[in-house]
């Protein structure tokens, strides 16, 4: 919780993260409902032999966002042996660029303005929880205790007129989906 950022690294096992990584992520499953790593940086590195690692990077990027991190698109490196000098150089370049981008996020604003997608996920989830859950659910209690039922986003951030309007529409759409329009 006190880390400024984290890096997840995994081999490509059967076109997915390793079993150990998957078990670790499954243990964090509740955090996707109650994200908590706001202000921290996240990225990933996937080592693969031949194919499929880019989809795993996409999955891990999605995980980082879902946990609340400021996510830097991860990288897939080829580790098929024997590793040629060309591939070593390509891996070094990819990791150097990843490190540069990761450092920029670590040194940048800790609480950036949310994307429209992030805003939609927050507002629709929040509205559904408010309408469909009660105090017997930990998600509801967390949102209530953190004041998220009354805020524009998980953390204080200025929203321009477009995002404010979009937030209102996302709330309305979520109410309609629950039949509470």
N, C-alpha and C positions, 0 to 999 in steps of 0.2 A: 504494500500500500504506500510506503514511503518512497518508492523508487521514482526517479524522474522519467524512466522509460524502461521498456522491456523488448527483448528480441527473442522470438520463438524460432528455433531451428529444428528441422526434421528431415529425415530421408524420405524419399518417395517409396512407400511400401505398397505395392499392389494398387497404385494410382490414388493413394490417399496418405494422410499423415501416418506416422508410426502408431502402433497400438498404445504405447506409453503416452504419446502426445494426445491421442484421442481420449484416453481415460482421464488425463489431466484436464482437458477441455470439458469433458462431461461433468467433472466435479465442480466446474465453474458455471454450470448450466443456469443456476438461479440468478447469476449476475446479468444474464441477458435480459431478465425481467426487471432487474434493479441495478442498472449499470452504476459503476462507482469509480472508474479509473480516469475521470475527467482531468485534463491538464497534463496527463502523461503521454509520452510518445510510444509508439508501437511499430514494429516491422517484423518481417520474417525472412528466413533463408531456407530454401528447399534444395536439397542435394538429390540429384537424380542421375540415373544411368543413361536412359535414352529418351523417354517421352512421358508426358503427363504432369510434370511439375508445375507448369504455369497455372493449371486449374487448382492445384493445391495452394499456390500463392494467393489466388483469388479467394479461396475459402478462408485462408488465414487473415487476409485483409478484412473480409466480412466479419470474422470473429473479433478482430481488434476494434473495429467500429462498434460492434455490438456490446463490447465490454466498456465502451466509453472513451477509449484512447483516441488521440490524434494519430491517425494511421498513415504511415509512409508505405507506399506500395512495395511489397517484398520482392525478392529476386530468387530466381531459380538458377542454380549453377549445375553444370554437367561434371560428373565425377567418374564417368566410365573409364576403367583402366584398360590399357595404359593411357594416361592422360597426356595428350600432346602438348607441346609448348604453345600452340595456337589456343587450345582450350584453357590452359593455365592463364594465359594473358587475358582471354575473354572473361574468365571468372574474376581475375584481379580487377579488371576494369568495372565489371558489374558491382562488385563489392565496394570498390572505392566510391563509385557514384552513389550507391545505397548509403554508405557512411556519410557522405556529404549531405544528402537529403535528410537523413535522420538527424544529423547535428543541427541543420537549419530548423527543423521542427522543435528540437530540444531548446534551441535558443530563441524561437519565435514566440508569438502570443500563446499562452497556455490555454486560453479559453476562446477559441475563434468563433466567429459567427457560424451557426450550423448551416449545412447545405439544406436545400429544399427537401431532399430525401430524409435527412436526419430529423428535420422539423416535422415532417409528415409522420414518421415512425413514433416520435415522442407524443405528438398531439393526439394521434389516433389511439395509441395504446393508453395514454392517460385518460382520455374520454371514456373509452370502453371500461377501464378499471373502475372509474368513478361510478359509472352506470350499472355495471354488472356484478361488482364485488362489494364486500363489506368488511368490517373489522376482523372477521375470522380469517382473512387472507393476508399473508405477509406482504404481498405486492401492494395491496391497498394501504396497509399500515405504513409501509415505507414511503409511498407517494404522499400520503397525508403528513407524516412526520417531517419529511424534507420540504414540504410546501409546494410540491410539484403540481398539485391540483390547481394552484393559483398562479403559477409562473408561465412565461412564454416558452421556456426551455429548461433543461436540467439545471443549467447554471445561468447566472445573470450575464446577459449579452445583449447589446443593442440590436434590434431588428428593424430594418427599414420598412417602409410602407408595403412593399410587395410581400415580404415574408410575414408581416403582421396579418395582412389580408389572407395570405395562404394558410396561416395558422387557424384563422377563423373558419375557413372553408374545410380544413382537415377535421376540425372539431365537429362541424355540421355533418360531414360525410360519415364520421364515426357514429354520431347519434343516429343517423338514418340507418346505418348498418345494424345497429342494435335494436331498431324499432322504437327509439325514444324521440324521434323527430317530432 
